[in-house]
Amino acid sequence: MRNEMRSERREPEKTRITVSGTDHNGLSFEEQTETIDLSSEGLSFYLNTPIFVRTFLSLTFNGSNTLGYSGKLQVLVVRIDSSRSGKQLVAVQIR
């Protein structure tokens, strides 16, 4: 992730999550992945499914209570980096 101004530093953390929402074609999707880093305000992860910035997603933390998170969270996509072939680095803000 490039150097950005954040109110809280993200800590490296690999936690399995399920991401669901609507892709860039307007179709529902669900994908298993894992977090790269997280804080109480946001997190990032890789996603194969193409999506847009400003998309709302649901994240389910699979068997974890990371930073007090368990169950489902609603998040807003704030940045996407598509520089890796076949995958997008997705940064989200927790709502």
C-alpha positions as CSV (number, residue, x, y, z in Angstrom):
1,M,0.0,0.0,0.0
2,R,1.3,3.4,-0.8
3,N,2.1,5.9,1.9
4,E,-1.3,7.4,3.0
5,M,-2.5,9.5,5.8
6,R,-4.4,7.4,8.3
7,S,-5.6,8.2,11.8
8,E,-4.5,4.8,13.0
9,R,-1.7,2.5,11.9
10,R,-2.6,-0.8,10.3
11,E,-0.9,-3.9,11.8
12,P,0.1,-6.9,9.6
13,E,-2.5,-9.6,10.3
14,K,-3.5,-12.7,8.3
15,T,-7.0,-13.7,9.1
16,R,-9.4,-15.7,7.0
17,I,-12.4,-13.8,5.8
18,T,-15.3,-14.3,3.4
19,V,-16.1,-11.3,1.2
20,S,-19.5,-10.8,-0.4
21,G,-21.1,-8.1,-2.4
22,T,-21.8,-7.0,-5.9
23,D,-19.1,-7.2,-8.7
24,H,-18.4,-4.7,-11.5
25,N,-21.2,-6.3,-13.6
26,G,-23.8,-5.9,-10.8
27,L,-23.8,-9.7,-10.0
28,S,-23.6,-11.0,-6.4
29,F,-20.4,-12.8,-5.4
30,E,-18.8,-14.5,-2.4
31,E,-15.1,-15.1,-2.2
32,Q,-12.7,-16.6,0.5
33,T,-9.5,-14.6,1.1
34,E,-7.4,-13.4,4.0
35,T,-6.5,-10.0,5.4
36,I,-3.1,-8.4,4.8
37,D,-3.3,-5.8,7.5
38,L,-5.9,-4.2,9.7
39,S,-6.8,-1.6,12.3
40,S,-10.0,-0.6,14.1
41,E,-10.9,1.6,11.1
42,G,-9.9,-0.4,8.0
43,L,-8.2,-3.3,6.4
44,S,-6.8,-4.7,3.1
45,F,-7.0,-8.0,1.3
46,Y,-6.6,-9.5,-2.2
47,L,-9.6,-10.2,-4.2
48,N,-10.0,-12.1,-7.6
49,T,-13.5,-10.7,-8.3
50,P,-13.5,-7.3,-10.1
51,I,-15.2,-4.6,-8.1
52,F,-15.4,-0.8,-8.1
53,V,-14.2,1.8,-5.5
54,R,-17.0,3.1,-3.3
55,T,-18.7,-0.4,-3.4
56,F,-20.1,-1.7,-0.1
57,L,-19.1,-5.2,0.9
58,S,-19.8,-7.6,3.7
59,L,-16.9,-9.3,5.5
60,T,-17.3,-12.4,7.6
61,F,-14.4,-13.2,9.9
62,N,-14.0,-17.0,9.8
63,G,-13.5,-18.3,13.4
64,S,-11.5,-15.2,14.5
65,N,-12.0,-12.4,17.0
66,T,-9.3,-10.2,15.5
67,L,-9.2,-6.7,17.0
68,G,-12.5,-7.5,18.5
69,Y,-14.2,-8.3,15.2
70,S,-16.2,-11.5,14.8
71,G,-19.2,-12.2,12.6
72,K,-20.1,-9.8,9.8
73,L,-18.9,-6.2,9.1
74,Q,-20.1,-3.7,6.5
75,V,-17.2,-2.0,4.7
76,L,-16.7,0.6,2.0
77,V,-14.0,0.1,-0.7
78,V,-11.8,3.1,-0.7
79,R,-8.9,2.0,-2.9
80,I,-8.1,-0.7,-5.4
81,D,-4.7,-1.6,-6.8
82,S,-4.8,-3.9,-9.8
83,S,-1.1,-4.1,-10.5
84,R,-0.9,-7.8,-9.6
85,S,-2.0,-10.1,-12.4
86,G,-5.4,-11.6,-11.7
87,K,-5.8,-10.1,-8.3
88,Q,-6.8,-6.7,-6.8
89,L,-5.4,-5.3,-3.6
90,V,-8.5,-3.9,-1.9
91,A,-8.4,-1.3,0.9
92,V,-11.6,-0.8,2.8
93,Q,-13.0,1.4,5.6
94,I,-15.1,-0.1,8.3
95,R,-18.5,1.4,8.5
